[in-house]
Amino acid sequence: MRKLLITAMILLVVGTVAATKMKAYVGYDKNVDLGAFKTFDYRDALAASVVDQAPPVHEMIKLLIIEKLQNGGMEWVEEDPDVLVTYHSDTDPAMRMNVTLYQYHYSANWWWSPLWGSGMDVSSWSQGTLVVDIWNPKTEEIVWRGAVVGVIPENPTPAKAQKTIEKALKLMSKEFHKMRNKDK
């Protein structure tokens, strides 16, 4: 089940075309009652992440994740939690090319003037992915994964970066709490 969940999430994230709007993708183990989990603890990811490149941003993401879970009714404990939570993030450059072909034609004026040509418009941006994993520490299996893909603002101010991260986590937490409360 874990491999299937991870494969599905990777395919969703890789297959996403960048847009100005963020999109959340979630997956969970349907055999697990997410509503049964009442406590959580945060764990840093083992792989290199934002913590190495931008410690203040890492701390902001961590605190926002904790806040979203607490606002959803879960309690943050350090000993014997029901689930563990972590996040991963990545950025990739993205590019779009629009090619316009002008066909051979005559102008509407009194002189003969065939026109031929083409044009190309190239735009590039940075696409970011934020993935939050929630797993059961007893079985060491992921029970829920949320991923948000969106355009990263160019040279964001700290306030704009926080707003973007909050928006991404709001999309994910909305889906998590919906799944958590579905059996109630």
BELBEL-V751789 format. One record per backbone hydrogen bond with DSSP energy under -1.0 kcal/mol. CO is the residue of the C=O (numbers start at 1). NH is the residue of the N-H. E is the energy in kcal/mol with one decimal. If there is no record, write none. Layout:
co=CO nh=NH e=E
co=CO nh=NH e=E
This chain:
co=1 nh=5 e=-2.5
co=2 nh=6 e=-2.5
co=3 nh=7 e=-2.6
co=4 nh=8 e=-2.5
co=5 nh=9 e=-2.1
co=6 nh=10 e=-2.4
co=7 nh=11 e=-2.4
co=8 nh=12 e=-2.1
co=9 nh=13 e=-2.4
co=10 nh=14 e=-2.9
co=11 nh=15 e=-2.2
co=23 nh=149 e=-2.2
co=25 nh=147 e=-3.2
co=27 nh=145 e=-2.9
co=29 nh=32 e=-1.8
co=32 nh=34 e=-1.0
co=33 nh=36 e=-1.6
co=34 nh=37 e=-1.2
co=38 nh=75 e=-2.8
co=39 nh=83 e=-1.3
co=40 nh=77 e=-2.6
co=41 nh=85 e=-2.3
co=49 nh=52 e=-1.4
co=49 nh=53 e=-1.0
co=50 nh=54 e=-3.7
co=54 nh=58 e=-2.2
co=55 nh=59 e=-2.5
co=56 nh=60 e=-2.0
co=57 nh=61 e=-2.6
co=58 nh=62 e=-2.7
co=59 nh=63 e=-2.5
co=60 nh=64 e=-2.3
co=61 nh=65 e=-2.4
co=62 nh=66 e=-2.3
co=63 nh=67 e=-2.4
co=64 nh=68 e=-2.4
co=65 nh=69 e=-2.2
co=66 nh=70 e=-2.4
co=67 nh=71 e=-2.7
co=68 nh=72 e=-1.0
co=69 nh=74 e=-2.2
co=70 nh=73 e=-1.7
co=75 nh=40 e=-2.3
co=83 nh=41 e=-1.3
co=84 nh=135 e=-2.3
co=85 nh=43 e=-3.0
co=86 nh=133 e=-2.5
co=88 nh=131 e=-3.1
co=90 nh=129 e=-2.7
co=92 nh=127 e=-3.3
co=94 nh=125 e=-2.1
co=96 nh=123 e=-2.6
co=98 nh=121 e=-2.7
co=100 nh=119 e=-3.0
co=102 nh=117 e=-1.2
co=105 nh=115 e=-2.3
co=115 nh=105 e=-1.1
co=117 nh=102 e=-2.9
co=119 nh=100 e=-3.1
co=121 nh=98 e=-2.8
co=123 nh=96 e=-2.8
co=125 nh=94 e=-3.0
co=126 nh=152 e=-2.9
co=127 nh=92 e=-2.6
co=128 nh=150 e=-2.1
co=129 nh=90 e=-1.9
co=130 nh=148 e=-2.4
co=131 nh=88 e=-2.6
co=132 nh=146 e=-2.5
co=133 nh=86 e=-2.1
co=134 nh=143 e=-2.6
co=134 nh=144 e=-1.9
co=135 nh=84 e=-2.8
co=136 nh=140 e=-2.3
co=141 nh=136 e=-2.4
co=143 nh=29 e=-1.9
co=144 nh=134 e=-2.7
co=145 nh=27 e=-2.4
co=146 nh=132 e=-2.9
co=147 nh=25 e=-3.4
co=148 nh=130 e=-2.3
co=149 nh=23 e=-2.0
co=150 nh=128 e=-3.2
co=157 nh=161 e=-2.8
co=158 nh=162 e=-2.3
co=159 nh=163 e=-2.2
co=160 nh=164 e=-2.3
co=161 nh=165 e=-2.4
co=162 nh=166 e=-2.9
co=163 nh=167 e=-2.2
co=164 nh=168 e=-2.1
co=165 nh=169 e=-2.7
co=166 nh=170 e=-2.3
co=167 nh=171 e=-1.9
co=168 nh=172 e=-1.8
co=169 nh=173 e=-3.1
co=170 nh=174 e=-2.0
co=171 nh=175 e=-1.4
co=172 nh=176 e=-2.5
co=173 nh=177 e=-2.8
co=174 nh=178 e=-1.7
co=175 nh=179 e=-2.2
co=176 nh=180 e=-2.4
co=177 nh=181 e=-1.9
co=181 nh=184 e=-1.1
